[in-house]
């Protein structure tokens, strides 16, 4: 079989895969962009949050009875 | 202060204004590169998220549209890498399937061969081989050199010839 010529390849591409016509998004994408921005910019827990969490963990390790009290208050 | 300067300083209203102005163009660009309307929607969101994150690096003296197109090209490249081995998805609604069975079969084989192209070659094939853009414009849009465009177009042509033969497409 003889190889395909450049012209044949180009003809096939342009005939079978025409340039997509101007097309707009089906819905307004702005709410999705806003949501993505808010998700991505959610602040990391602050140092105070981490210290409080550490305090709770240490309390539970040193005094296991505190776990029951913690669960009661949650 | 103009909208681009306000955006570069992180003004959310300026960001929305730029989204309203440039998102149709970004969406069209993405649709041409990925040929999948649903993916173009998702990628438009992803591109404007990337734009928002990078606002401090944007130079308000330069073209926002060109900057957005560059970011969109990279997002499209990432997407094509992810889906390259995935199942064939339908082409955008603008490309209706051909009428006869023989034509439909040819269409499927050409599309399958095209979708096997490595993403970097596929994007250049779209612009250089199908849309016949000048190489200089492709280089500017993708942020690569003119010689890289020429080389990728040539590699894409060779790859397509081999893929067409594997698909049983006759010369």
gemmi code that builds the backbone of each chain (N, CA, C; Angstrom):
import gemmi

chains = {
    "A": [
        ("UNK", (0.845, -1.197, 0.000), (0.000, 0.000, 0.000), (0.882, 1.249, 0.000)),
        ("UNK", (0.593, 2.187, -0.904), (1.410, 3.399, -0.965), (1.046, 4.313, 0.209)),
        ("UNK", (2.025, 5.063, 0.695), (1.754, 5.901, 1.867), (0.768, 7.024, 1.538)),
        ("UNK", (0.117, 7.490, 2.583), (-0.810, 8.610, 2.382), (-0.022, 9.886, 2.131)),
        ("UNK", (-0.528, 10.709, 1.244), (0.139, 11.987, 0.981), (-0.306, 13.016, 2.025)),
        ("UNK", (0.487, 14.072, 2.172), (0.110, 15.152, 3.086), (-1.265, 15.707, 2.710)),
        ("UNK", (-1.477, 15.864, 1.400), (-2.741, 16.453, 0.923), (-3.936, 15.597, 1.323)),
        ("UNK", (-3.765, 14.278, 1.207), (-4.860, 13.355, 1.563), (-5.170, 13.464, 3.062)),
        ("UNK", (-4.123, 13.516, 3.877), (-4.324, 13.629, 5.328), (-5.043, 14.933, 5.650)),
        ("UNK", (-4.594, 16.023, 5.032), (-5.221, 17.323, 5.309), (-6.673, 17.336, 4.860)),
        ("UNK", (-6.939, 16.750, 3.688), (-8.318, 16.710, 3.186), (-9.228, 15.942, 4.150)),
        ("UNK", (-8.711, 14.784, 4.611), (-9.504, 13.969, 5.542), (-9.768, 14.721, 6.846)),
        ("UNK", (-8.713, 15.340, 7.376), (-8.871, 16.068, 8.640), (-9.907, 17.173, 8.505)),
        ("UNK", (-9.766, 17.968, 7.439), (-10.661, 19.129, 7.288), (-12.088, 18.707, 6.952)),
        ("UNK", (-12.232, 17.562, 6.270), (-13.586, 17.111, 5.922), (-14.272, 16.468, 7.123)),
        ("UNK", (-13.527, 15.657, 7.868), (-14.150, 14.876, 8.945), (-14.145, 15.592, 10.290)),
        ("UNK", (-13.226, 16.528, 10.459), (-13.136, 17.244, 11.739), (-13.196, 18.745, 11.483)),
        ("UNK", (-14.327, 19.234, 10.996), (-14.414, 20.669, 10.716), (-14.235, 21.490, 11.990)),
        ("UNK", (-13.808, 22.720, 11.820), (-13.603, 23.605, 12.971), (-14.932, 23.758, 13.704)),
        ("UNK", (-14.946, 23.508, 15.027), (-16.212, 23.681, 15.756), (-16.730, 25.105, 15.574)),
        ("UNK", (-18.015, 25.206, 15.305), (-18.602, 26.537, 15.107), (-18.647, 27.286, 16.434)),
        ("UNK", (-18.836, 28.612, 16.302), (-18.929, 29.431, 17.512), (-19.992, 28.826, 18.428)),
        ("UNK", (-19.654, 28.648, 19.649), (-20.506, 27.931, 20.588), (-20.353, 28.620, 21.932)),
        ("UNK", (-21.446, 28.853, 22.581), (-21.338, 29.495, 23.897), (-21.662, 28.461, 24.969)),
        ("UNK", (-21.197, 28.720, 26.153), (-21.462, 27.807, 27.255), (-22.977, 27.710, 27.452)),
        ("UNK", (-23.424, 26.496, 27.798), (-24.869, 26.264, 27.930), (-25.471, 27.093, 29.064)),
        ("UNK", (-24.698, 27.339, 30.078), (-25.210, 28.111, 31.226), (-24.191, 29.191, 31.585)),
        ("UNK", (-24.624, 30.102, 32.428), (-23.708, 31.132, 32.922), (-22.696, 30.447, 33.844)),
        ("UNK", (-21.433, 30.555, 33.516), (-20.407, 29.855, 34.289), (-19.903, 30.675, 35.478)),
        ("UNK", (-20.347, 31.926, 35.564), (-19.825, 32.780, 36.636), (-20.092, 32.205, 38.036)),
        ("UNK", (-21.310, 31.689, 38.333), (-21.507, 31.117, 39.677), (-20.519, 29.984, 39.981)),
        ("UNK", (-20.190, 29.190, 38.978), (-19.221, 28.099, 39.196), (-17.823, 28.655, 39.457)),
        ("UNK", (-17.479, 29.728, 38.740), (-16.159, 30.339, 38.964), (-16.093, 30.896, 40.379)),
        ("UNK", (-17.170, 31.583, 40.775), (-17.214, 32.154, 42.132), (-17.062, 31.068, 43.191)),
        ("UNK", (-17.796, 29.968, 42.976), (-17.735, 28.874, 43.936), (-16.325, 28.292, 44.019)),
        ("UNK", (-15.699, 28.144, 42.860), (-14.323, 27.616, 42.796), (-13.362, 28.550, 43.532)),
        ("UNK", (-13.562, 29.847, 43.324), (-12.694, 30.831, 43.979), (-12.872, 30.746, 45.491)),
        ("UNK", (-14.116, 30.642, 45.940), (-14.343, 30.595, 47.386), (-13.814, 29.313, 48.005)),
        ("UNK", (-13.983, 28.194, 47.272), (-13.434, 26.912, 47.776), (-11.924, 27.005, 47.919)),
        ("UNK", (-11.319, 27.535, 46.878), (-9.849, 27.583, 46.836), (-9.267, 28.558, 47.815)),
        ("UNK", (-10.046, 29.591, 48.165), (-9.473, 30.597, 49.055), (-9.926, 30.421, 50.501)),
        ("UNK", (-10.519, 29.260, 50.829), (-10.893, 28.995, 52.218), (-9.642, 29.035, 53.084)),
        ("UNK", (-9.668, 29.806, 54.160), (-8.443, 29.963, 54.943), (-8.049, 28.676, 55.650)),
        ("UNK", (-6.760, 28.456, 55.759), (-6.258, 27.331, 56.543), (-6.562, 27.608, 58.004)),
        ("UNK", (-6.687, 26.551, 58.819), (-6.882, 26.795, 60.243), (-5.730, 27.650, 60.782)),
        ("UNK", (-6.095, 28.576, 61.658), (-5.062, 29.474, 62.188), (-4.224, 28.748, 63.239)),
        ("UNK", (-3.174, 29.423, 63.719), (-2.296, 28.845, 64.741), (-3.098, 28.578, 66.020)),
        ("UNK", (-4.042, 29.485, 66.310), (-4.863, 29.315, 67.529), (-5.705, 28.042, 67.411)),
        ("UNK", (-6.268, 27.816, 66.199), (-7.068, 26.589, 65.982), (-6.222, 25.348, 66.234)),
        ("UNK", (-4.994, 25.360, 65.672), (-4.109, 24.201, 65.854), (-3.761, 24.001, 67.331)),
        ("UNK", (-3.536, 25.122, 68.076), (-3.179, 25.014, 69.498), (-4.342, 24.440, 70.300)),
        ("UNK", (-5.556, 24.887, 69.967), (-6.735, 24.363, 70.683), (-6.899, 22.863, 70.417)),
        ("UNK", (-6.703, 22.485, 69.145), (-6.837, 21.061, 68.795), (-5.786, 20.245, 69.544)),
        ("UNK", (-4.561, 20.776, 69.623), (-3.488, 20.064, 70.332), (-3.829, 19.934, 71.813)),
        ("UNK", (-4.407, 21.019, 72.364), (-4.780, 21.008, 73.780), (-5.814, 19.915, 74.056)),
        ("UNK", (-6.784, 19.785, 73.176), (-7.833, 18.762, 73.331), (-7.208, 17.367, 73.281)),
        ("UNK", (-6.314, 17.159, 72.301), (-5.686, 15.833, 72.153), (-4.855, 15.502, 73.392)),
        ("UNK", (-4.067, 16.476, 73.851), (-3.221, 16.242, 75.039), (-4.091, 15.941, 76.262)),
        ("UNK", (-5.188, 16.701, 76.405), (-6.100, 16.471, 77.542), (-6.655, 15.053, 77.508)),
        ("UNK", (-7.032, 14.622, 76.318), (-7.596, 13.271, 76.187), (-6.560, 12.196, 76.505)),
        ("UNK", (-5.306, 12.438, 76.127), (-4.248, 11.449, 76.397), (-3.953, 11.398, 77.890)),
        ("UNK", (-3.832, 12.579, 78.516), (-3.473, 12.629, 79.931), (-4.646, 12.215, 80.829)),
        ("UNK", (-5.857, 12.517, 80.393), (-7.025, 12.213, 81.216), (-8.131, 11.625, 80.338)),
        ("UNK", (-8.099, 10.292, 80.148), (-9.079, 9.662, 79.240), (-10.530, 9.944, 79.628)),
        ("UNK", (-10.758, 10.240, 80.907), (-12.146, 10.528, 81.307), (-12.656, 11.800, 80.630)),
        ("UNK", (-11.720, 12.654, 80.176), (-12.132, 13.904, 79.507), (-12.810, 13.621, 78.175)),
        ("UNK", (-12.549, 12.410, 77.606), (-13.150, 12.081, 76.294), (-14.670, 12.063, 76.405)),
        ("UNK", (-15.159, 11.462, 77.503), (-16.606, 11.394, 77.700), (-17.209, 12.782, 77.812)),
        ("UNK", (-16.514, 13.639, 78.590), (-17.010, 15.005, 78.764), (-16.995, 15.750, 77.417)),
        ("UNK", (-15.935, 15.501, 76.653), (-15.810, 16.167, 75.340), (-16.952, 15.738, 74.422)),
        ("UNK", (-17.195, 14.419, 74.402), (-18.269, 13.910, 73.536), (-19.624, 14.451, 73.969)),
        ("UNK", (-19.792, 14.597, 75.296), (-21.056, 15.119, 75.802), (-21.283, 16.545, 75.310)),
        ("UNK", (-20.205, 17.324, 75.253), (-20.347, 18.731, 74.860), (-20.374, 18.936, 73.354)),
        ("UNK", (-20.023, 17.928, 72.587), (-20.006, 18.110, 71.122), (-21.404, 18.025, 70.530)),
    ],
    "B": [
        ("UNK", (-8.187, 54.352, 37.525), (-7.518, 53.051, 37.355), (-8.394, 52.151, 36.471)),
        ("UNK", (-7.818, 51.522, 35.444), (-8.661, 50.717, 34.546), (-8.890, 49.315, 35.117)),
        ("UNK", (-9.758, 48.576, 34.430), (-10.196, 47.285, 34.969), (-9.035, 46.306, 35.130)),
        ("UNK", (-8.074, 46.338, 34.202), (-6.941, 45.393, 34.289), (-6.065, 45.715, 35.494)),
        ("UNK", (-5.882, 46.996, 35.754), (-5.082, 47.377, 36.924), (-5.794, 46.969, 38.206)),
        ("UNK", (-7.111, 47.187, 38.228), (-7.869, 46.819, 39.421), (-7.852, 45.300, 39.630)),
        ("UNK", (-7.916, 44.561, 38.515), (-7.859, 43.096, 38.629), (-6.502, 42.670, 39.201)),
        ("UNK", (-5.441, 43.273, 38.687), (-4.095, 42.895, 39.145), (-3.926, 43.160, 40.637)),
        ("UNK", (-4.705, 44.118, 41.156), (-4.642, 44.414, 42.591), (-5.603, 43.548, 43.399)),
        ("UNK", (-6.334, 42.651, 42.695), (-7.196, 41.691, 43.403), (-8.625, 42.139, 43.585)),
        ("UNK", (-9.075, 43.125, 42.806), (-10.456, 43.612, 42.931), (-11.429, 42.583, 42.350)),
        ("UNK", (-12.335, 42.002, 43.171), (-13.256, 40.964, 42.665), (-14.212, 41.463, 41.588)),
        ("UNK", (-14.620, 42.744, 41.685), (-15.534, 43.268, 40.659), (-14.835, 43.367, 39.305)),
        ("UNK", (-13.568, 43.729, 39.332), (-12.804, 43.805, 38.074), (-12.644, 42.404, 37.490)),
        ("UNK", (-12.460, 41.423, 38.378), (-12.338, 40.034, 37.919), (-13.623, 39.598, 37.225)),
        ("UNK", (-14.764, 39.914, 37.826), (-16.043, 39.534, 37.197), (-16.213, 40.245, 35.851)),
        ("UNK", (-15.814, 41.516, 35.818), (-15.946, 42.282, 34.565), (-15.097, 41.626, 33.469)),
        ("UNK", (-13.892, 41.216, 33.823), (-13.023, 40.566, 32.827), (-13.568, 39.200, 32.438)),
        ("UNK", (-14.154, 38.498, 33.409), (-14.772, 37.208, 33.087), (-15.882, 37.406, 32.059)),
        ("UNK", (-16.751, 38.399, 32.322), (-17.869, 38.650, 31.396), (-17.357, 39.003, 30.002)),
        ("UNK", (-16.286, 39.744, 29.959), (-15.776, 40.199, 28.665), (-15.034, 39.090, 27.910)),
        ("UNK", (-14.230, 38.304, 28.623), (-13.335, 37.372, 27.929), (-13.754, 35.906, 27.973)),
        ("UNK", (-14.714, 35.538, 28.835), (-15.030, 34.110, 28.929), (-15.587, 33.519, 27.629)),
        ("UNK", (-16.398, 34.263, 26.834), (-16.848, 33.647, 25.571), (-15.675, 33.298, 24.655)),
        ("UNK", (-14.692, 34.185, 24.597), (-13.522, 33.945, 23.743), (-12.698, 32.758, 24.271)),
        ("UNK", (-12.527, 32.704, 25.590), (-11.781, 31.595, 26.204), (-12.516, 30.278, 25.949)),
        ("UNK", (-13.841, 30.311, 26.089), (-14.643, 29.099, 25.889), (-14.512, 28.601, 24.452)),
        ("UNK", (-14.603, 29.525, 23.499), (-14.469, 29.135, 22.075), (-13.097, 28.531, 21.804)),
        ("UNK", (-12.069, 29.152, 22.382), (-10.706, 28.662, 22.202), (-10.566, 27.241, 22.751)),
        ("UNK", (-11.109, 27.040, 23.953), (-11.019, 25.719, 24.577), (-11.795, 24.676, 23.769)),
        ("UNK", (-12.948, 25.059, 23.268), (-13.757, 24.124, 22.487), (-12.998, 23.666, 21.242)),
        ("UNK", (-12.291, 24.588, 20.618), (-11.528, 24.205, 19.428), (-10.386, 23.265, 19.792)),
        ("UNK", (-9.772, 23.496, 20.944), (-8.627, 22.656, 21.312), (-9.053, 21.283, 21.819)),
        ("UNK", (-10.154, 21.222, 22.579), (-10.517, 19.919, 23.156), (-11.670, 19.236, 22.428)),
        ("UNK", (-12.426, 19.989, 21.614), (-13.540, 19.433, 20.831), (-14.528, 18.654, 21.692)),
        ("UNK", (-14.899, 19.246, 22.793), (-15.839, 18.609, 23.713), (-16.511, 19.739, 24.494)),
        ("UNK", (-17.810, 19.956, 24.228), (-18.493, 21.132, 24.787), (-18.536, 21.104, 26.317)),
        ("UNK", (-18.798, 19.916, 26.884), (-18.884, 19.835, 28.353), (-17.521, 20.116, 28.976)),
        ("UNK", (-16.475, 19.560, 28.349), (-15.130, 19.796, 28.864), (-14.754, 21.266, 28.724)),
        ("UNK", (-15.195, 21.904, 27.646), (-14.892, 23.334, 27.464), (-15.532, 24.161, 28.577)),
        ("UNK", (-16.744, 23.780, 28.997), (-17.393, 24.474, 30.126), (-16.539, 24.330, 31.392)),
        ("UNK", (-16.203, 23.069, 31.702), (-15.422, 22.814, 32.926), (-14.079, 23.537, 32.874)),
        ("UNK", (-13.461, 23.494, 31.715), (-12.134, 24.107, 31.591), (-12.198, 25.629, 31.675)),
        ("UNK", (-13.308, 26.208, 31.209), (-13.440, 27.672, 31.323), (-13.430, 28.068, 32.807)),
        ("UNK", (-14.139, 27.276, 33.608), (-14.146, 27.536, 35.052), (-12.732, 27.381, 35.604)),
        ("UNK", (-12.060, 26.303, 35.222), (-10.704, 26.047, 35.696), (-9.752, 27.172, 35.281)),
        ("UNK", (-9.898, 27.631, 34.032), (-8.999, 28.683, 33.528), (-9.192, 29.973, 34.319)),
        ("UNK", (-10.446, 30.343, 34.580), (-10.650, 31.591, 35.331), (-10.261, 31.439, 36.799)),
        ("UNK", (-10.295, 30.251, 37.300), (-9.759, 30.005, 38.654), (-8.236, 30.213, 38.642)),
        ("UNK", (-7.582, 29.681, 37.616), (-6.123, 29.867, 37.508), (-5.797, 31.358, 37.327)),
        ("UNK", (-6.617, 32.038, 36.531), (-6.409, 33.477, 36.294), (-6.543, 34.240, 37.610)),
        ("UNK", (-7.578, 33.884, 38.382), (-7.788, 34.559, 39.660), (-6.582, 34.355, 40.577)),
        ("UNK", (-6.103, 33.106, 40.629), (-4.966, 32.806, 41.517), (-3.720, 33.593, 41.111)),
        ("UNK", (-3.597, 33.841, 39.803), (-2.366, 34.451, 39.292), (-2.500, 35.967, 39.118)),
        ("UNK", (-3.542, 36.563, 39.691), (-3.801, 37.990, 39.399), (-2.613, 38.881, 39.728)),
        ("UNK", (-1.884, 38.528, 40.798), (-0.774, 39.402, 41.204), (0.379, 39.354, 40.201)),
        ("UNK", (0.413, 38.294, 39.396), (1.509, 38.170, 38.409), (1.129, 38.799, 37.067)),
        ("UNK", (-0.111, 39.239, 36.935), (-0.547, 39.813, 35.656), (-0.024, 41.237, 35.511)),
        ("UNK", (0.533, 41.521, 34.343), (1.025, 42.868, 34.037), (-0.116, 43.618, 33.331)),
        ("UNK", (-0.699, 44.620, 33.990), (-1.863, 45.304, 33.397), (-1.534, 46.025, 32.091)),
        ("UNK", (-0.257, 46.197, 31.803), (0.127, 46.856, 30.554), (0.019, 45.928, 29.347)),
        ("UNK", (-0.170, 44.636, 29.608), (-0.219, 43.672, 28.500), (-1.648, 43.228, 28.234)),
        ("UNK", (-1.820, 42.453, 27.160), (-3.160, 42.040, 26.751), (-3.702, 40.943, 27.676)),
        ("UNK", (-4.854, 41.217, 28.278), (-5.482, 40.204, 29.129), (-5.914, 39.006, 28.292)),
        ("UNK", (-6.441, 39.277, 27.102), (-6.931, 38.203, 26.233), (-5.831, 37.223, 25.862)),
        ("UNK", (-4.658, 37.748, 25.519), (-3.545, 36.879, 25.136), (-3.069, 36.062, 26.335)),
        ("UNK", (-3.048, 36.708, 27.506), (-2.631, 36.019, 28.738), (-3.629, 34.889, 29.064)),
        ("UNK", (-4.913, 35.212, 28.949), (-5.948, 34.207, 29.238), (-5.848, 33.047, 28.249)),
        ("UNK", (-5.579, 33.356, 27.005), (-5.486, 32.301, 25.983), (-4.310, 31.363, 26.277)),
        ("UNK", (-3.208, 31.946, 26.741), (-2.041, 31.137, 27.097), (-2.394, 30.186, 28.249)),
        ("UNK", (-3.057, 30.724, 29.260), (-3.458, 29.892, 30.415), (-4.445, 28.819, 29.954)),
        ("UNK", (-5.352, 29.203, 29.059), (-6.348, 28.244, 28.549), (-5.661, 27.127, 27.757)),
        ("UNK", (-4.632, 27.476, 26.997), (-3.916, 26.452, 26.217), (-3.272, 25.430, 27.148)),
        ("UNK", (-2.691, 25.927, 28.240), (-2.073, 25.000, 29.198), (-3.120, 24.114, 29.867)),
        ("UNK", (-4.271, 24.714, 30.183), (-5.348, 23.914, 30.807), (-5.850, 22.858, 29.822)),
        ("UNK", (-5.968, 23.239, 28.554), (-6.424, 22.277, 27.536), (-5.416, 21.138, 27.388)),
        ("UNK", (-4.148, 21.493, 27.435), (-3.088, 20.483, 27.340), (-3.195, 19.498, 28.512)),
        ("UNK", (-3.380, 20.024, 29.709), (-3.524, 19.162, 30.899), (-4.726, 18.232, 30.721)),
        ("UNK", (-5.820, 18.808, 30.223), (-7.046, 18.008, 30.030), (-6.813, 16.900, 28.998)),
        ("UNK", (-6.187, 17.247, 27.884), (-5.980, 16.243, 26.828), (-5.062, 15.125, 27.312)),
        ("UNK", (-4.116, 15.485, 28.167), (-3.237, 14.437, 28.732), (-4.059, 13.468, 29.580)),
        ("UNK", (-4.991, 14.044, 30.345), (-5.806, 13.194, 31.241), (-6.722, 12.260, 30.462)),
        ("UNK", (-7.290, 12.758, 29.381), (-8.324, 11.960, 28.696), (-7.782, 11.159, 27.516)),
        ("UNK", (-6.485, 11.275, 27.253), (-5.956, 10.666, 26.029), (-6.290, 9.183, 25.937)),
        ("UNK", (-6.203, 8.524, 27.068), (-6.472, 7.083, 27.019), (-7.908, 6.746, 27.420)),
        ("UNK", (-8.673, 7.783, 27.681), (-10.069, 7.538, 28.074), (-10.893, 7.174, 26.851)),
        ("UNK", (-12.090, 6.751, 27.107), (-12.974, 6.370, 26.002), (-13.231, 7.555, 25.099)),
        ("UNK", (-13.508, 7.249, 23.836), (-13.821, 8.283, 22.862), (-15.091, 9.015, 23.281)),
        ("UNK", (-15.016, 10.337, 23.373), (-16.211, 11.121, 23.698), (-16.707, 11.772, 22.417)),
        ("UNK", (-18.009, 12.064, 22.353), (-18.533, 12.637, 21.105), (-17.938, 13.998, 20.808)),
        ("UNK", (-17.783, 14.278, 19.527), (-17.299, 15.585, 19.100), (-18.397, 16.603, 19.385)),
        ("UNK", (-17.994, 17.866, 19.516), (-18.957, 18.923, 19.809), (-20.133, 18.872, 18.834)),
        ("UNK", (-21.256, 19.370, 19.314), (-22.488, 19.287, 18.533), (-22.385, 19.958, 17.168)),
        ("UNK", (-21.385, 20.818, 16.980), (-21.239, 21.530, 15.716), (-20.768, 20.608, 14.597)),
        ("UNK", (-20.358, 19.384, 14.934), (-19.857, 18.467, 13.921), (-20.785, 17.258, 13.830)),
        ("UNK", (-21.898, 17.376, 13.094), (-22.863, 16.279, 13.061), (-22.285, 15.052, 12.381)),
        ("UNK", (-22.703, 13.859, 12.812), (-22.169, 12.653, 12.179), (-22.638, 12.565, 10.730)),
        ("UNK", (-21.790, 12.047, 9.839), (-22.171, 11.943, 8.432), (-23.350, 11.001, 8.239)),
        ("UNK", (-24.002, 11.137, 7.084), (-25.241, 10.412, 6.817), (-25.021, 8.907, 6.599)),
        ("UNK", (-24.225, 8.560, 5.577), (-24.122, 7.152, 5.207), (-23.225, 6.379, 6.172)),
        ("UNK", (-23.439, 5.040, 6.154), (-22.664, 4.188, 7.063), (-21.178, 4.252, 6.736)),
        ("UNK", (-20.856, 4.261, 5.440), (-19.446, 4.291, 5.032), (-18.790, 5.595, 5.473)),
        ("UNK", (-19.514, 6.707, 5.281), (-18.966, 8.002, 5.682), (-18.818, 8.060, 7.207)),
        ("UNK", (-19.812, 7.506, 7.895), (-19.775, 7.513, 9.357), (-18.574, 6.713, 9.852)),
        ("UNK", (-18.334, 5.593, 9.198), (-17.208, 4.736, 9.572), (-15.880, 5.476, 9.358)),
        ("UNK", (-15.781, 6.156, 8.233), (-14.565, 6.919, 7.955), (-14.390, 8.024, 9.001)),
        ("UNK", (-15.491, 8.692, 9.303), (-15.463, 9.777, 10.289), (-14.941, 9.267, 11.632)),
        ("UNK", (-15.454, 8.113, 12.062), (-15.045, 7.548, 13.355), (-13.557, 7.207, 13.342)),
        ("UNK", (-13.102, 6.642, 12.213), (-11.688, 6.237, 12.151), (-10.751, 7.447, 12.128)),
        ("UNK", (-11.155, 8.473, 11.385), (-10.324, 9.699, 11.346), (-10.284, 10.337, 12.734)),
        ("UNK", (-11.442, 10.407, 13.369), (-11.497, 11.031, 14.689), (-10.681, 10.239, 15.709)),
        ("UNK", (-10.784, 8.896, 15.619), (-10.042, 8.055, 16.564), (-8.541, 8.250, 16.377)),
        ("UNK", (-8.116, 8.308, 15.133), (-6.687, 8.529, 14.853), (-6.249, 9.892, 15.383)),
        ("UNK", (-7.080, 10.889, 15.160), (-6.755, 12.256, 15.599), (-6.626, 12.315, 17.106)),
        ("UNK", (-7.542, 11.625, 17.805), (-7.537, 11.672, 19.267), (-6.383, 10.887, 19.880)),
        ("UNK", (-5.712, 10.082, 19.052), (-4.534, 9.364, 19.570), (-3.291, 10.243, 19.575)),
        ("UNK", (-3.364, 11.382, 18.899), (-2.183, 12.257, 18.846), (-1.763, 12.662, 20.253)),
        ("UNK", (-0.454, 12.694, 20.515), (-0.025, 13.243, 21.810), (-0.540, 14.681, 21.940)),
        ("UNK", (-0.983, 15.079, 23.135), (-1.644, 16.375, 23.288), (-0.899, 17.565, 22.684)),
        ("UNK", (0.410, 17.627, 22.874), (1.151, 18.790, 22.334), (1.056, 18.836, 20.812)),
        ("UNK", (1.064, 17.664, 20.186), (0.962, 17.614, 18.728), (-0.477, 17.888, 18.305)),
        ("UNK", (-1.422, 17.417, 19.110), (-2.830, 17.572, 18.737), (-3.239, 19.048, 18.688)),
        ("UNK", (-2.770, 19.807, 19.663), (-3.131, 21.231, 19.685), (-2.550, 21.938, 18.462)),
        ("UNK", (-1.327, 21.609, 18.120), (-0.718, 22.233, 16.927), (-1.408, 21.717, 15.663)),
        ("UNK", (-1.785, 20.440, 15.648), (-2.485, 19.896, 14.473), (-3.808, 20.627, 14.265)),
        ("UNK", (-4.511, 20.890, 15.363), (-5.788, 21.604, 15.259), (-5.585, 22.966, 14.595)),
        ("UNK", (-4.604, 23.692, 15.102), (-4.434, 25.073, 14.635), (-3.726, 25.150, 13.281)),
        ("UNK", (-2.708, 24.318, 13.093), (-1.897, 24.431, 11.872), (-2.476, 23.616, 10.714)),
        ("UNK", (-2.902, 22.384, 11.000), (-3.331, 21.509, 9.901), (-4.811, 21.682, 9.580)),
        ("UNK", (-5.651, 21.803, 10.593), (-7.094, 21.908, 10.335), (-7.496, 23.369, 10.086)),
        ("UNK", (-7.087, 24.255, 11.003), (-7.539, 25.649, 10.869), (-6.600, 26.502, 10.013)),
        ("UNK", (-5.448, 25.977, 9.692), (-4.467, 26.648, 8.819), (-4.046, 28.029, 9.334)),
        ("UNK", (-3.806, 28.100, 10.624), (-3.300, 29.350, 11.192), (-1.847, 29.546, 10.775)),
        ("UNK", (-1.402, 30.777, 10.630), (0.032, 31.019, 10.403), (0.839, 30.556, 11.630)),
        ("UNK", (2.014, 30.010, 11.370), (2.825, 29.475, 12.464), (3.176, 30.542, 13.508)),
        ("UNK", (3.375, 31.775, 13.060), (3.709, 32.848, 14.015), (2.586, 33.042, 15.036)),
        ("UNK", (1.365, 32.998, 14.544), (0.219, 33.218, 15.445), (0.058, 32.053, 16.415)),
        ("UNK", (0.326, 30.850, 15.924), (0.236, 29.677, 16.818), (1.310, 29.785, 17.898)),
        ("UNK", (2.502, 30.172, 17.469), (3.603, 30.305, 18.427), (3.235, 31.311, 19.515)),
        ("UNK", (2.642, 32.427, 19.116), (2.277, 33.458, 20.097), (1.171, 32.946, 21.021)),
        ("UNK", (0.200, 32.240, 20.448), (-0.932, 31.765, 21.256), (-0.509, 30.701, 22.258)),
        ("UNK", (0.451, 29.867, 21.879), (0.851, 28.762, 22.755), (2.087, 29.081, 23.597)),
        ("UNK", (2.734, 30.191, 23.288), (3.930, 30.546, 24.049), (5.116, 29.656, 23.733)),
        ("UNK", (5.231, 29.247, 22.465), (6.377, 28.439, 22.038), (7.000, 29.106, 20.807)),
        ("UNK", (8.171, 28.614, 20.380), (8.837, 29.254, 19.251), (8.201, 28.813, 17.926)),
        ("UNK", (8.476, 29.597, 16.888), (7.948, 29.272, 15.571), (8.521, 27.932, 15.089)),
        ("UNK", (9.801, 27.699, 15.403), (10.404, 26.437, 14.951), (9.782, 25.242, 15.684)),
        ("UNK", (9.371, 25.476, 16.936), (8.706, 24.383, 17.681), (7.349, 24.074, 17.033)),
        ("UNK", (6.662, 25.123, 16.583), (5.373, 24.908, 15.911), (5.589, 24.091, 14.643)),
        ("UNK", (6.604, 24.494, 13.877), (6.873, 23.813, 12.606), (7.208, 22.338, 12.856)),
        ("UNK", (8.044, 22.114, 13.849), (8.461, 20.751, 14.155), (7.265, 19.908, 14.631)),
        ("UNK", (6.425, 20.498, 15.487), (5.270, 19.737, 15.994), (4.259, 19.461, 14.884)),
        ("UNK", (4.087, 20.421, 13.981), (3.141, 20.208, 12.874), (3.633, 19.061, 11.997)),
        ("UNK", (4.931, 19.033, 11.780), (5.507, 17.980, 10.943), (5.394, 16.612, 11.630)),
        ("UNK", (5.658, 16.599, 12.944), (5.530, 15.334, 13.692), (4.075, 14.883, 13.741)),
        ("UNK", (3.170, 15.846, 13.877), (1.738, 15.495, 13.905), (1.329, 14.869, 12.573)),
        ("UNK", (1.818, 15.422, 11.476), (1.475, 14.885, 10.156), (1.961, 13.439, 10.027)),
        ("UNK", (3.189, 13.203, 10.459), (3.748, 11.846, 10.362), (2.938, 10.882, 11.255)),
        ("UNK", (2.637, 11.351, 12.456), (1.886, 10.525, 13.401), (0.508, 10.174, 12.823)),
        ("UNK", (-0.123, 11.182, 12.215), (-1.463, 10.962, 11.655), (-1.420, 9.975, 10.490)),
        ("UNK", (-0.391, 10.102, 9.664), (-0.284, 9.169, 8.525), (-0.212, 7.729, 9.046)),
        ("UNK", (0.636, 7.521, 10.050), (0.764, 6.175, 10.624), (-0.557, 5.720, 11.248)),
        ("UNK", (-1.200, 6.656, 11.977), (-2.461, 6.295, 12.642), (-3.558, 5.989, 11.624)),
        ("UNK", (-3.589, 6.743, 10.533), (-4.594, 6.495, 9.487), (-4.370, 5.118, 8.863)),
        ("UNK", (-3.113, 4.770, 8.646), (-2.812, 3.447, 8.076), (-3.264, 2.357, 9.061)),
        ("UNK", (-2.960, 2.575, 10.354), (-3.389, 1.579, 11.366), (-4.907, 1.455, 11.383)),
        ("UNK", (-5.611, 2.540, 11.104), (-7.074, 2.534, 11.083), (-7.619, 1.962, 9.775)),
        ("UNK", (-6.720, 1.615, 8.878), (-7.164, 1.013, 7.603), (-7.682, 2.045, 6.608)),
        ("UNK", (-7.284, 3.288, 6.758), (-7.718, 4.323, 5.807), (-6.803, 4.249, 4.575)),
        ("UNK", (-7.433, 4.130, 3.429), (-6.645, 3.933, 2.214), (-6.115, 5.254, 1.667)),
        ("UNK", (-4.949, 5.167, 0.995), (-4.345, 6.392, 0.431), (-5.251, 7.034, -0.630)),
    ],
}
model = gemmi.Model(1)
for chain_id, residues in chains.items():
    chain = gemmi.Chain(chain_id)
    for i, (resn, *xyz) in enumerate(residues, 1):
        res = gemmi.Residue()
        res.name, res.seqid = resn, gemmi.SeqId(i, " ")
        for name, pos in zip(("N", "CA", "C"), xyz):
            atom = gemmi.Atom()
            atom.name, atom.element = name, gemmi.Element(name[0])
            atom.pos, atom.b_iso = gemmi.Position(*pos), 0.0
            res.add_atom(atom)
        chain.add_residue(res)
    model.add_chain(chain)
structure = gemmi.Structure()
structure.add_model(model)
structure.setup_entities()
